[in-house]
């Protein structure tokens, strides 16, 4: 009798552990906690009493956090962040990380977002981050290309570093591919609006070798969607262009994202009582993100 009682107890405990494990793995599988649905822009427009019309000019195609920069789409002058500073002379922006060089430039906004991310990593015991490269102007990029060649560098205007939205992150311990810092960024950067721009499994799409040190700011909810769907930036922009409009829930917050092809007379409609952000894709249109 004791034997059967022991077996029953063992079975119950096993079921409890299995149930807990299933719950754990399910929550981990939905890493970004993203729910994506299509939505009808016209129906959505009718749901709001106050709608404002915004005229989009062609210049906006080349401005914003979602600009695609690669061998086909170069950086345009209007796309460069206007708040780029030398971090070495702005100690208030350098929190929780080091600078490899005293002439490391970056957008003020992006530096603050990066610092917030590093603060979160420190709380988890990952705390050896260094910025090894940030914004480069065209002259610096041109010189780097001449020194390193096409195998290591990109021509002036064709590097994300020319935007002010990207940075290279290192650690003094080992390579980023092996370091806890690299692993942490790969798993958690999306929460702070950053993406690993050149993943190991996307080299055929990005045209760039795996760079576990190169991160790029795109902002939420875009970073979360890209993480959830395993999209490179090229794939994400194609996805938005194909879908036209999606409704997204990220960590309980709802966003509406729409793609608009831009011509001389493009006008968009957004609810007056909600916030919105507009970013060009550096190709042919803009992405409008509406949120509470």
SETIPA-430003 format. One record per residue (C-alpha): residue in one letter; x, y, z. Coordinates in steps of 0.2 Angstrom, whole numbers, padded with zeros to 4 digits, always signed. Layout:
N
AXYZ ...
END
This chain:
292
X+0000+0000+0000 X+0014+0012+0005 X+0022+0008-0012 X+0006+0013-0022 X+0005+0029-0011 X+0023+0033-0015 X+0020+0031-0034 X+0004+0041-0033 X+0013+0055-0024 X+0028+0054-0037 X+0016+0055-0051 X+0007+0071-0044 X+0024+0079-0041 X+0029+0075-0058 X+0014+0083-0066 X+0016+0098-0055 X+0034+0100-0061 X+0029+0097-0079 X+0015+0110-0078 X+0027+0123-0071 X+0040+0119-0084 X+0027+0121-0098 X+0021+0138-0091 X+0040+0143-0090 X+0044+0138-0108 X+0028+0146-0115 X+0032+0163-0107 X+0050+0162-0113 X+0044+0158-0131 X+0034+0174-0132 X+0049+0184-0128 X+0043+0201-0134 X+0025+0198-0128 X+0019+0205-0145 X+0002+0202-0152 X+0000+0208-0170 X-0016+0210-0180 X-0021+0218-0196 X-0033+0233-0194 X-0044+0243-0206 X-0038+0261-0206 X-0055+0268-0212 X-0064+0259-0198 X-0052+0264-0186 X-0054+0282-0192 X-0072+0281-0189 X-0069+0276-0171 X-0062+0293-0166 X-0072+0309-0165 X-0057+0321-0168 X-0045+0317-0183 X-0031+0328-0188 X-0024+0329-0206 X-0005+0330-0208 X+0003+0334-0224 X+0019+0323-0228 X+0033+0331-0238 X+0045+0321-0248 X+0060+0326-0236 X+0051+0315-0222 X+0055+0299-0232 X+0073+0302-0227 X+0071+0306-0208 X+0067+0296-0193 X+0072+0281-0183 X+0067+0268-0196 X+0078+0273-0210 X+0086+0259-0220 X+0104+0261-0224 X+0113+0248-0234 X+0122+0246-0251 X+0107+0251-0260 X+0100+0266-0249 X+0113+0278-0243 X+0112+0291-0229 X+0105+0308-0234 X+0110+0323-0225 X+0093+0326-0218 X+0093+0309-0210 X+0108+0312-0199 X+0103+0315-0181 X+0104+0334-0176 X+0109+0331-0158 X+0125+0322-0160 X+0138+0326-0147 X+0155+0320-0141 X+0151+0309-0126 X+0168+0311-0119 X+0164+0330-0115 X+0146+0325-0109 X+0149+0315-0093 X+0131+0316-0089 X+0127+0305-0104 X+0140+0292-0099 X+0132+0281-0086 X+0137+0263-0083 X+0148+0261-0098 X+0165+0266-0104 X+0172+0275-0119 X+0186+0267-0129 X+0191+0283-0137 X+0189+0301-0131 X+0181+0306-0148 X+0166+0295-0147 X+0151+0304-0155 X+0132+0299-0153 X+0115+0306-0153 X+0110+0313-0136 X+0093+0304-0137 X+0101+0288-0141 X+0115+0289-0128 X+0101+0291-0115 X+0092+0276-0121 X+0108+0266-0121 X+0112+0271-0104 X+0095+0266-0098 X+0098+0249-0106 X+0115+0247-0098 X+0108+0251-0081 X+0095+0237-0082 X+0109+0225-0087 X+0119+0230-0072 X+0105+0225-0061 X+0106+0208-0068 X+0125+0207-0065 X+0131+0211-0083 X+0141+0227-0081 X+0156+0228-0092 X+0150+0238-0107 X+0161+0249-0118 X+0156+0260-0133 X+0170+0257-0146 X+0162+0267-0160 X+0147+0278-0162 X+0143+0292-0175 X+0155+0295-0189 X+0154+0309-0202 X+0157+0306-0220 X+0175+0311-0219 X+0179+0299-0205 X+0170+0285-0214 X+0179+0289-0230 X+0196+0288-0221 X+0191+0272-0212 X+0186+0264-0228 X+0203+0269-0236 X+0212+0262-0221 X+0202+0246-0218 X+0196+0242-0236 X+0179+0234-0241 X+0181+0219-0231 X+0180+0228-0215 X+0172+0245-0218 X+0159+0253-0229 X+0160+0268-0241 X+0155+0285-0234 X+0136+0287-0234 X+0133+0268-0234 X+0136+0265-0215 X+0123+0266-0202 X+0137+0274-0191 X+0134+0290-0202 X+0116+0292-0195 X+0120+0294-0177 X+0107+0279-0173 X+0120+0265-0172 X+0135+0261-0160 X+0147+0247-0158 X+0148+0239-0141 X+0162+0229-0133 X+0168+0222-0117 X+0186+0220-0110 X+0183+0202-0105 X+0181+0193-0122 X+0173+0195-0139 X+0155+0200-0139 X+0150+0184-0147 X+0156+0175-0132 X+0154+0188-0118 X+0139+0189-0106 X+0137+0207-0112 X+0134+0201-0130 X+0122+0188-0125 X+0112+0200-0114 X+0111+0213-0128 X+0105+0199-0140 X+0091+0194-0129 X+0086+0210-0121 X+0090+0225-0131 X+0073+0225-0140 X+0065+0231-0123 X+0074+0247-0125 X+0071+0250-0143 X+0088+0243-0149 X+0090+0229-0162 X+0105+0218-0166 X+0107+0225-0184 X+0117+0211-0192 X+0112+0194-0184 X+0121+0178-0188 X+0106+0171-0198 X+0102+0186-0208 X+0119+0189-0218 X+0110+0184-0234 X+0098+0198-0232 X+0108+0212-0224 X+0123+0209-0235 X+0134+0211-0219 X+0143+0198-0209 X+0138+0194-0192 X+0142+0208-0180 X+0136+0204-0162 X+0144+0221-0157 X+0133+0233-0169 X+0117+0239-0162 X+0104+0251-0169 X+0090+0261-0162 X+0073+0259-0170 X+0062+0262-0155 X+0047+0253-0148 X+0036+0245-0153 X+0047+0241-0169 X+0061+0233-0160 X+0049+0221-0151 X+0040+0216-0167 X+0057+0213-0175 X+0062+0202-0161 X+0046+0192-0160 X+0046+0189-0179 X+0065+0187-0181 X+0065+0201-0194 X+0080+0210-0200 X+0077+0229-0203 X+0075+0225-0222 X+0062+0212-0218 X+0052+0222-0206 X+0051+0237-0218 X+0045+0225-0232 X+0032+0218-0220 X+0025+0235-0216 X+0024+0239-0234 X+0015+0223-0238 X+0003+0224-0224 X+0000+0243-0225 X-0007+0243-0207 X-0006+0233-0191 X-0012+0234-0174 X+0001+0229-0161 X+0000+0225-0142 X+0017+0226-0133 X+0017+0223-0114 X-0001+0229-0113 X+0002+0245-0123 X-0007+0246-0140 X+0001+0253-0156 X-0006+0256-0173 X+0007+0256-0187 X+0004+0261-0204 X+0014+0263-0220 X+0011+0277-0233 X+0019+0278-0250 X+0024+0297-0251 X+0020+0308-0266 X+0018+0326-0268 X+0000+0326-0261 X+0001+0314-0247 X-0010+0317-0232 X-0011+0306-0217 X-0025+0305-0203 X-0021+0303-0185 X-0032+0304-0169 X-0030+0321-0161 X-0031+0314-0144 X-0017+0301-0147 X+0002+0303-0149 X+0011+0299-0165 X+0028+0297-0172 X+0033+0298-0191 X+0048+0290-0198 X+0053+0288-0216 X+0060+0272-0223 X+0074+0280-0233 X+0066+0272-0249 X+0048+0278-0254 X+0037+0281-0239 X+0034+0284-0221 X+0029+0274-0206 X+0016+0281-0194 X+0015+0274-0176 X+0000+0280-0166 X+0000+0276-0147 X-0009+0282-0131 
END
